[in-house]
Amino acid sequence: MLRAAGVGAGDEVVVPAFGNVEVAEAVTLAGASPVFADIDPVTYCLDPGGVEASITPRTAAVVVVHRFGRRADIGRLHALGQRHELLVLEQGESEAPYDELAQRRERAAYLDARLKGVRTPAGGDGHTYQQYVVRVPGNGRPDRDAFARALRVKGVECRVPVKTPVHRLSEFRRYVSLPETERAADETLALPVDASLTKRHMQRIVSACNALGGLLQPAF
């Protein structure tokens, strides 16, 4: 899509650093340079203010990635693109069948109502819960990683959604200030909300998280 739009050598494309490296790689394959902008701490998608601050005379496009079942503020981003005459491309997530989506939301609501000691995700009608991402309070990555290990010992599957932001990878290392990206990479943890989970599974998740969460000093 970038090549078809004429984006290439000498151009810059604004992309998120919080997420998969493939987006930045696609920009380089088109011959352009990726420029990393910060994210919104609620949606984990590109922050329009961060995008605008990243625009230079060489900026040709913005690639917006919808993350974890939350959508970016695409209205503001398209308006920004029109104002600066930039191409705005979206990378979405696969749509789940209605029944599966309804069950995910049901399990997310269960966790929302019962989890303590972690910061639950902001919901909203549009959240599809591709991943149920919480924030573990405390001392950033050390506490989050210890929390994740303890959950796994208790039989709760969990994963760190973004281990290393793209701007910290050797092939894309950029010395830019992305505080929300860094904070999210250090604090986030994805808990299971799969449609296959039984009520007993959900109770185990809550019990394990709440037993651990009380040991941490909330950072909010």
C-alpha positions as CSV (number, residue, x, y, z in Angstrom):
1,M,0.0,0.0,0.0
2,L,2.9,2.4,0.8
3,R,4.6,1.6,-2.6
4,A,1.3,2.0,-4.4
5,A,0.8,5.4,-2.9
6,G,4.3,6.5,-4.1
7,V,5.9,6.4,-0.7
8,G,9.6,5.6,-1.0
9,A,13.2,6.8,-0.7
10,G,13.6,10.1,1.2
11,D,10.1,9.8,2.8
12,E,9.3,9.3,6.5
13,V,6.4,7.3,7.8
14,V,5.1,7.7,11.4
15,V,4.5,4.3,13.1
16,P,4.1,3.1,16.7
17,A,7.0,1.5,18.5
18,F,4.7,-0.4,20.9
19,G,3.9,-3.5,18.9
20,N,5.2,-5.7,16.2
21,V,8.3,-5.0,14.2
22,E,6.6,-5.9,10.9
23,V,5.1,-2.4,10.5
24,A,8.5,-0.7,10.7
25,E,10.0,-3.4,8.4
26,A,7.3,-2.7,5.8
27,V,8.3,1.0,5.8
28,T,11.9,0.1,5.2
29,L,11.0,-2.4,2.4
30,A,9.2,0.5,0.7
31,G,12.5,2.5,0.9
32,A,11.2,5.0,3.4
33,S,12.3,5.6,7.0
34,P,10.1,4.8,10.1
35,V,9.6,7.5,12.6
36,F,8.3,6.4,16.0
37,A,5.5,8.3,17.8
38,D,4.2,7.7,21.3
39,I,1.0,5.9,22.2
40,D,-2.2,6.8,24.1
41,P,-1.9,5.1,27.5
42,V,-5.5,3.9,27.4
43,T,-5.9,2.5,23.9
44,Y,-2.2,1.6,23.3
45,C,-2.6,3.0,19.8
46,L,-0.8,6.0,18.3
47,D,-1.6,9.2,20.1
48,P,-2.6,12.0,17.7
49,G,-0.6,14.5,19.6
50,G,2.5,12.3,19.4
51,V,2.0,11.8,15.7
52,E,1.7,15.6,15.1
53,A,4.9,16.2,17.1
54,S,6.7,13.7,14.9
55,I,5.8,15.3,11.5
56,T,8.6,16.8,9.5
57,P,8.7,18.2,5.9
58,R,9.7,14.6,4.8
59,T,6.7,12.9,6.4
60,A,4.6,11.2,3.8
61,A,2.3,8.8,5.7
62,V,1.1,7.5,9.1
63,V,0.4,3.8,9.7
64,V,-2.2,3.3,12.5
65,V,-2.3,0.0,14.3
66,H,-5.4,-1.0,16.3
67,R,-4.2,-2.8,19.3
68,F,-5.6,-5.5,21.7
69,G,-9.2,-5.0,20.4
70,R,-9.1,-1.2,21.0
71,R,-9.3,1.2,18.1
72,A,-7.1,4.2,17.7
73,D,-8.7,7.7,17.6
74,I,-8.9,7.4,13.8
75,G,-11.1,10.5,13.4
76,R,-8.4,12.7,14.8
77,L,-5.7,10.9,12.9
78,H,-7.5,11.3,9.6
79,A,-8.1,14.9,10.3
80,L,-4.4,15.3,11.1
81,G,-3.6,13.6,7.8
82,Q,-5.8,15.9,5.8
83,R,-4.3,19.0,7.5
84,H,-0.8,17.9,6.7
85,E,-1.6,16.2,3.4
86,L,-0.5,12.8,4.7
87,L,-1.6,9.3,3.7
88,V,-3.2,7.5,6.7
89,L,-3.2,3.7,6.6
90,E,-4.8,1.4,9.1
91,Q,-3.7,-2.1,10.2
92,G,-6.7,-3.8,11.9
93,E,-7.1,-7.0,13.8
94,S,-9.1,-10.0,12.7
95,E,-12.7,-10.0,13.5
96,A,-14.0,-12.7,15.8
97,P,-17.4,-14.4,15.3
98,Y,-20.2,-12.8,17.3
99,D,-20.6,-15.6,19.8
100,E,-16.8,-15.7,20.5
101,L,-16.8,-11.9,20.9
102,A,-19.7,-12.0,23.3
103,Q,-18.0,-14.6,25.4
104,R,-14.8,-12.7,25.5
105,R,-16.7,-9.6,26.7
106,E,-18.4,-11.6,29.3
107,R,-15.1,-12.9,30.7
108,A,-13.6,-9.4,30.6
109,A,-16.6,-8.1,32.6
110,Y,-16.0,-10.8,35.1
111,L,-12.4,-9.8,35.6
112,D,-13.2,-6.1,35.6
113,A,-15.6,-6.6,38.5
114,R,-13.2,-8.8,40.6
115,L,-9.6,-8.0,40.0
116,K,-7.7,-6.0,42.6
117,G,-4.1,-4.9,42.7
118,V,-3.8,-4.5,38.9
119,R,-5.2,-1.8,36.7
120,T,-7.9,-3.3,34.4
121,P,-8.3,-2.1,30.8
122,A,-10.7,0.7,30.0
123,G,-13.7,-1.0,28.3
124,G,-16.2,0.6,26.1
125,D,-18.7,-0.7,23.5
126,G,-16.0,-1.0,20.8
127,H,-13.5,-3.1,22.8
128,T,-13.3,-6.6,21.3
129,Y,-10.8,-7.9,23.9
130,Q,-8.4,-9.5,21.4
131,Q,-6.2,-9.4,24.5
132,Y,-7.2,-8.5,28.1
133,V,-4.3,-6.3,29.0
134,V,-3.8,-5.1,32.6
135,R,-1.1,-3.0,34.2
136,V,0.8,-4.4,37.1
137,P,1.6,-1.6,39.6
138,G,4.9,-1.3,41.4
139,N,8.4,-1.0,40.1
140,G,7.8,-1.4,36.4
141,R,9.3,-4.3,34.6
142,P,10.8,-6.1,37.6
143,D,7.5,-6.3,39.4
144,R,5.5,-7.1,36.3
145,D,7.9,-10.0,35.3
146,A,7.8,-11.4,38.9
147,F,4.0,-11.1,38.9
148,A,3.8,-13.0,35.6
149,R,6.1,-15.8,36.8
150,A,4.1,-16.2,40.0
151,L,0.8,-16.4,38.0
152,R,2.3,-19.1,35.8
153,V,3.3,-21.1,38.8
154,K,-0.3,-21.0,39.9
155,G,-1.4,-22.4,36.5
156,V,-2.6,-19.1,35.0
157,E,-1.4,-18.5,31.4
158,C,-0.4,-15.0,30.8
159,R,2.0,-13.2,28.5
160,V,3.9,-9.9,28.1
161,P,2.3,-8.4,25.0
162,V,5.2,-6.3,23.9
163,K,8.6,-7.3,25.4
164,T,10.7,-4.7,23.6
165,P,9.4,-1.6,21.9
166,V,10.6,-1.4,18.3
167,H,12.6,1.7,18.8
168,R,14.8,-0.3,21.2
169,L,15.5,-3.1,18.8
170,S,19.0,-3.0,17.3
171,E,17.9,-2.7,13.7
172,F,15.6,0.2,14.5
173,R,17.3,1.8,17.5
174,R,16.1,5.5,17.8
175,Y,17.0,7.8,20.7
176,V,13.5,9.3,21.0
177,S,11.4,10.1,24.0
178,L,8.4,7.8,24.1
179,P,7.4,7.7,27.8
180,E,4.0,6.1,27.4
181,T,5.4,3.4,25.1
182,E,8.2,2.6,27.6
183,R,5.8,2.6,30.6
184,A,3.4,0.3,28.8
185,A,6.2,-2.1,27.8
186,D,7.3,-2.3,31.4
187,E,3.8,-2.7,33.1
188,T,1.4,-4.5,30.8
189,L,0.4,-8.1,31.0
190,A,-2.2,-10.0,29.0
191,L,-4.5,-12.3,30.9
192,P,-6.6,-15.0,29.2
193,V,-10.2,-14.3,28.3
194,D,-10.6,-17.1,25.7
195,A,-14.1,-18.4,25.0
196,S,-13.0,-21.8,26.1
197,L,-12.3,-20.8,29.7
198,T,-14.7,-22.2,32.3
199,K,-15.9,-20.3,35.4
200,R,-13.4,-22.3,37.4
201,H,-10.6,-21.0,35.2
202,M,-11.8,-17.5,35.7
203,Q,-12.0,-17.9,39.4
204,R,-8.4,-19.2,39.4
205,I,-7.2,-16.1,37.5
206,V,-8.9,-13.8,40.0
207,S,-7.7,-15.6,43.0
208,A,-4.1,-15.8,41.8
209,C,-4.0,-12.1,40.7
210,N,-5.6,-10.8,43.9
211,A,-3.3,-12.8,46.2
212,L,-0.3,-11.3,44.4
213,G,-1.7,-7.8,43.7
214,G,-2.0,-7.0,47.4
215,L,1.8,-7.4,47.8
216,L,2.4,-4.5,45.4
217,Q,2.2,-0.8,46.1
218,P,-0.2,0.7,43.4
219,A,1.5,3.2,41.2
220,F,-1.8,5.1,40.6
